[in-house]
Amino acid sequence: MISKYWLLLLLVVTVAIRLPTMFGVKRSGWDESAYVFFAQTLNDRGLTGIRQLLNDYPTNENLQKSPLPLRVGFIVPAMLACKVLGGFNPTNVAWLSFGCGIALVLLGSRFVENLAGRRIALICAAFLITSPLAAALSRRAMQDSFAALAMLACLYLFDQCWRRPALLDRVALGFALTVALLTKESAVLLYPMMALAAVYYFCAMKLRPSPWLLVPLALAPLIYLAIEIQICGGLGNFIDLYRTYASLQQTLGYTVHYEKGPWFRYLLDFFALAPVVFVLAIIGFAVPAAHPLRHGRNLALLYAATGILLFGQMPIINVRLVLFLDLFFRLGAALAIIYFATQFGMLWSRRVLAFAIALVLLADVAQFYEVFVLGEVYSPTTFLLLRAEGFYDVP
């Protein structure tokens, strides 16, 4: 019975652990206020209001410091959440992020079950619940948890389409890709990630997908473009908007000072946020893996490495933009723990496994408390993370 309903049990446990983190948070960040404003504008004035914001964007300094009002993939759910919860304020948008954070744990655990089996999935589920980055972002009125859920859903459904070619999975993949693109234009980088994974599925795992898999992959960006061009009022306006947005990333003070750097800055950020998990993940990606786990380990490493490299080329580098990659590092950590535990006899292997899992969970909780509670980090840029960790003593 427990085995059959393990995801339901995981849902209850995740909500029970994450819920207390939602209270006592000051949600006064610039992006948080912006998303509330966009959601209320859409509710009060419809697409006409969004179009007006887009027209004002090139000359309005406040809008230029904010996320793009074009990201309706999140703005629409934010509007609906505020309407259901009874008011347009950051707290109600944060409850949407909270729900996405819970769904991220469930989906991530199910994905790991595909990649490495139920045993690893259960360990990884515990690690996902206490992830400092995921827990912190899921209590904020920003799009990061929603975007991570959409991007991870794309990778999960892509994996599903290779393992069992079902029509429902292909439809769901197309929908997830469209939502991901409408939420964060950087989701286009999922395509080269999936292309490299496809080579592995085909050559190493000898899987053969249905040719219909190409349909959702091709339709999603076309639907995205059709919606965005309609909102902008024409292809020329759409191109001009993104040209303006791209140029601003080289001049905005906050972006230039805090969100620039080399691609491997993401590795430093993941290490600063969860050093125990990061070290274990490196070990887990390197140690020998039994045949049933080998492909899952290799795919996790492939997704993590290509994600870091590709998103590291973006004009903005902030670890919250690659929250969906956190799953693969936690899978690597779970593999390392399993490997070490199996090096001992039956009696000691269970003790070592329990001790290692407890160590990871306690380290995660301590990091969350130090960085996001005591350090009050709002946007986890490298400098702010290191300052919260005590590397800098700057007021």
Residue, then its C-alpha position, 0 to 999 in steps of 0.5 A: m500500500i505504501s509502495k503504491y501511494w508513495l507519491l501521495l505520502l511524499l506530498v503530505v510530508t513535503v507540505a508539512i516540512r515546507l509550510p512553516t517556511m512560508f511565514g515571517v517572510k518580507r516579500s518586498g523585492w522589486d521583482e515580487s512587486a513587479y509580478v503583482f503589478f503585471a498580474q493586476t494589470l492583466n486582470d484589470r485591463g486585459l491584454t491591452g494593459i500588457r501591450q501598454l506596458l510593452n510600449d512603455y518598456p523602452t523608455n520607462e526606467n522602472l519597467q526596465k529594471s523589472p522582468l519582461p511583462l511579456r512572460v505571460g506563462f507566469i503572469v496568467p497563473a499569478m493573476l488566477a492565484c491572486k483572484v482565487l486567494g482574494g487579493f493582488n499582493p506578493t503573499n498570494v503570488a508566493w503561494l503559487s510559488f509554494g505550490c510549484g515548489i511542492a510539485l517540483v519535489l513530486l515531479g523530480s522524485r518521479f523523474v529520478e524513479n525513471l532514471a535510477g529506480r524507486r530506492i534512489a528516488l526515495i532518497c532523492a525525494a528527501f534531498l529535494i524537500t530540504s534543498p536550500l535553493a528550492a525551499a527559499l525560492s518557493r516562498r517568494a512571489m517570483q517566477d523561479s519555482f514555476a519556471a523550474l517546474a515547467m522546464l523539469a516537466c519538459l525533460y521528464l516528458f521527453d524522457q517518457c516519450w523515449r521510454r514509452p511512446a504514448l500520445l498523452d506524453r507527447v501532448a503533455l510535452g508540447f504543452a510543457l514546452t509552450v508554457a516554459l517558453l512563455t514563462k522564460e525565453s531561456a527555455v529554448l536552451l532545453y532544445p540542445m540539452m534534449a538533442l544531446a540526451a537523444v543521442y544518448y537514448f539512441c546510441a547507449m540505451k538503444l531506444r527508438p522513439s516514435p517519429w511523432l515526437l518531433v511534432p510537439l518539439a516543432l509546434a511549441p516554439l511556433i505556438y509561443l511565437a504566435i502568442e507573443i507576436q499577437i501580444c506585442g502587436g506584430l513581429g517587428n515590435f516583438i523583435d524590437l522589444y527583445r533587442t531593447y531587453a538584450s541591450l539593457q543587460q549590458t547597462l543595468g547597474y544591478t545586472v552588471h555588478y551582480e549577475k555577470g561572470p564566467w559559466f562556472r560561476y554556477l558551480l560555485d553557487f551550487f557549492a555555496l548553497a549546498p556544499v555537502v550535496f555538491v561534493l557528494a554529487i561529484i563523487g556520485f557522477a564519478v564512482p562506478a555504477a551498477h548496470p541498472l543505475r549507469h544510464g540514469r547516472n550518465l543522463a543526470l550528468l549529461y543534463a547537469a553539465t549541458g545545463i551549466l554550460l548552456f545557461g552559463q552563456m546567457p547575459i544574466i547569471n543567477v543560480r535561481l535561473v537554473l533551479f531545475l538542475d538542482l535535481f541532478f546534483r541531488l541525484g548524484a549525491a544519492l548515488a554516492i551515498i548508495y555506493f559508500a553504503t554498499q562497501f560495508g556489510m549488511l548491518w553497517s550498510r544500513r547505518v552508513l546509509a542512514f547517517a549519510i542521509a541525515l548528514v545531508l539533510l542537516a547540512d541543507v537545513a543549516q545552509f537554508y537557515e544561514v543564507f536565507v533566514l539569518g542572511e536574508v538573501y533575496s536574490p541568490t547572486t554569488f556575492l550575496l551568497l558568499r556574504a551570507e556565508g561569512f566570506y565578506d563583512v559588508p553592511 
